[in-house]
Amino acid sequence: MTQIALITGASRGLGAALAEALAPTHHIVAVARTVGALEELDDRITAQGGQATLAPMDVGTPEAMATLCRGIHDRWGGIDLWAHTAIHAAPLAPADHVDAKDMAKSVALNITATATLINYVAPLLGDSGRALFFDDPHAGEKFFGAYGATKAAQIALARSWQAEAARIGPKVHILSPAPMPTATRARFFPGEDRSALTAPSAEAARLLKEV
């Protein structure tokens, strides 16, 4: 039976790397807003003999996610793994200068959308599936107010689900990636020596060994 992996935030960075790492053993359902990047990911997966279903959607739109999850249920009955890498990285700013729109978008995507997706995806995972979340602790750091607070809230939500599902499933993993040369990190550390960072492909392989 074909294993199914749902990757939310699959167009680039760690999400794309996870999709490619899982492709030899899973059919990939790749979700992201950027159509071109998803198509490039599909080309890479196809080149290694894998298969993907592209879902160019905004995870912050509940109706789109409901439609996606219903489609997954109707086609495959469920999924074996969900990796949630979608994130809104608000620009760095002092706490008293955080833009209201950036804060609202951070809450909507990093917290509200995650909660909605857990509700929709949990039934697809059943009691034997695996859900992967990725910590990036910046809460309380200077200038990381919007991102740090909402990312911390996302992980707190995942930890609650992890504790609640410990005996009954699914298995919820909260992983800690090493620093990678992603677009998100470049926004936070524009002058950083990226050659010293871990490639997303290598990090994806390492993280998947933990689950």
C-alpha positions in Angstrom: 0.0 0.0 0.0 1.3 3.5 -0.9 2.2 5.6 2.0 1.0 9.2 1.9 3.0 12.2 3.3 1.3 15.7 3.5 3.8 18.5 3.5 2.4 22.0 4.4 4.9 24.6 3.3 6.5 22.4 0.7 7.7 24.9 -1.9 11.1 25.6 -0.5 13.5 25.2 2.4 13.0 22.4 4.9 9.5 21.6 3.5 10.8 21.0 0.0 13.8 19.0 1.4 11.5 16.8 3.4 9.3 16.2 0.4 12.2 15.0 -1.6 13.6 12.9 1.2 10.2 11.1 1.6 9.5 10.7 -2.1 11.2 7.3 -2.5 8.8 5.8 0.1 5.8 8.1 0.0 3.4 9.7 -2.4 3.8 13.4 -1.6 0.9 15.8 -1.2 2.7 19.2 -1.4 0.9 22.3 -0.2 2.2 25.8 -0.7 1.1 29.1 -2.4 3.9 29.4 -4.9 2.8 27.4 -8.0 6.2 27.7 -9.8 8.1 26.4 -6.8 5.7 23.5 -6.4 6.1 22.6 -10.1 9.9 22.6 -9.7 9.6 20.4 -6.6 7.4 18.0 -8.7 10.1 17.9 -11.4 12.7 16.9 -8.8 10.5 14.2 -7.3 9.6 12.8 -10.7 13.2 12.7 -11.7 14.0 10.4 -8.7 11.1 8.1 -9.6 8.6 9.5 -7.1 5.1 10.9 -7.4 3.5 14.0 -6.0 0.1 15.7 -5.9 0.5 19.5 -6.0 -1.9 21.6 -3.9 -1.3 25.3 -4.6 -3.3 26.6 -1.6 -3.0 29.0 1.3 -2.9 27.1 4.6 -4.4 30.1 6.2 -7.7 29.6 4.3 -9.8 27.2 6.3 -12.1 26.4 3.3 -9.2 25.4 1.1 -7.7 23.2 3.8 -11.1 21.5 4.4 -11.4 20.8 0.7 -7.8 19.4 0.6 -8.3 17.1 3.5 -11.7 15.9 2.2 -10.0 15.2 -1.1 -7.2 13.2 0.6 -9.8 11.2 2.5 -11.8 10.4 -0.6 -8.7 9.4 -2.6 -6.5 7.6 -0.1 -8.6 7.3 3.1 -5.9 8.9 5.2 -2.2 9.8 5.5 0.8 8.3 7.2 2.8 11.5 7.9 2.2 15.2 8.1 5.1 17.7 8.2 4.0 21.2 9.0 6.7 23.7 7.9 4.5 26.6 6.7 5.3 29.8 8.6 4.9 33.5 8.4 8.2 35.3 9.2 7.3 38.9 10.1 10.0 41.4 9.6 12.2 42.1 12.7 11.1 45.1 14.7 11.1 46.4 18.2 8.1 45.3 20.2 6.7 48.8 20.2 7.0 49.1 16.4 5.5 45.8 15.3 3.2 46.4 12.3 -0.4 45.5 13.1 -0.9 43.8 9.8 2.3 41.7 10.3 1.2 40.7 13.7 -2.3 39.7 12.5 -0.8 37.6 9.7 1.6 36.0 12.1 -1.2 35.0 14.5 -3.4 33.9 11.6 -0.8 31.6 9.9 1.4 30.5 12.8 -1.3 29.9 15.4 -4.8 29.9 14.0 -4.0 28.0 10.8 -2.0 25.4 12.7 -4.9 24.8 15.1 -7.3 24.5 12.2 -5.0 22.1 10.4 -4.6 19.9 13.5 -8.4 19.6 13.6 -8.6 18.6 9.9 -5.5 16.4 9.7 -5.8 14.4 12.9 -8.6 12.2 11.6 -6.5 11.5 8.5 -3.6 10.4 10.6 -5.7 8.1 12.8 -3.9 6.4 15.7 -0.8 5.3 13.8 0.3 8.3 11.8 3.0 10.8 12.6 2.8 14.6 12.8 6.0 16.6 12.6 6.5 20.2 13.9 9.7 22.2 13.9 10.8 24.4 16.7 12.6 27.7 16.2 12.9 29.3 19.6 13.3 33.1 19.4 10.6 34.0 22.0 11.8 36.9 24.1 14.7 37.8 21.8 15.2 41.4 20.7 13.3 42.3 17.6 11.7 38.9 17.3 8.4 39.9 19.0 5.9 38.9 16.3 7.7 35.8 15.0 9.0 34.6 18.4 5.7 34.9 20.2 3.6 33.2 17.5 6.1 30.5 16.7 6.3 29.7 20.5 2.5 29.6 20.6 2.5 27.2 17.6 4.9 24.8 19.4 2.9 25.1 22.6 -0.2 24.0 20.8 1.7 21.1 19.2 3.1 20.1 22.7 -0.5 20.0 24.0 -1.5 17.7 21.2 1.6 15.6 21.7 0.7 15.0 25.4 -3.0 14.3 24.6 -2.1 11.8 21.9 0.7 10.1 23.7 -1.3 6.9 24.5 -3.9 7.0 21.7 -2.0 8.4 18.7 -1.1 9.8 16.4 2.5 10.2 17.3 3.4 13.9 17.4 7.1 14.9 17.1 8.5 18.3 17.8 11.9 18.5 16.2 14.7 21.1 16.4 16.4 21.7 13.0 19.9 23.1 12.8 20.3 26.5 11.3 19.9 26.2 7.5 20.4 28.7 4.6 16.6 29.2 4.0 14.9 32.3 2.8 13.3 32.8 6.2 16.7 32.8 8.0 18.1 35.2 5.4 15.4 37.7 6.3 16.5 37.5 10.0 20.2 37.3 9.5 21.0 39.0 6.2 24.8 39.3 6.7 25.3 35.8 7.9 27.9 33.4 6.4 25.6 30.9 4.8 28.4 28.5 3.9 28.5 27.6 7.6 24.9 26.5 7.7 23.5 23.0 7.3 21.9 22.2 3.9 18.1 21.5 4.1 18.6 18.2 2.4 21.0 17.0 5.0 18.9 18.3 7.8 15.8 16.7 6.4 17.5 13.3 6.3 18.7 13.7 9.9 15.4 14.8 11.3 13.5 12.0 9.6 15.8 9.5 11.3 14.4 10.8 14.6 10.9 9.8 13.8 
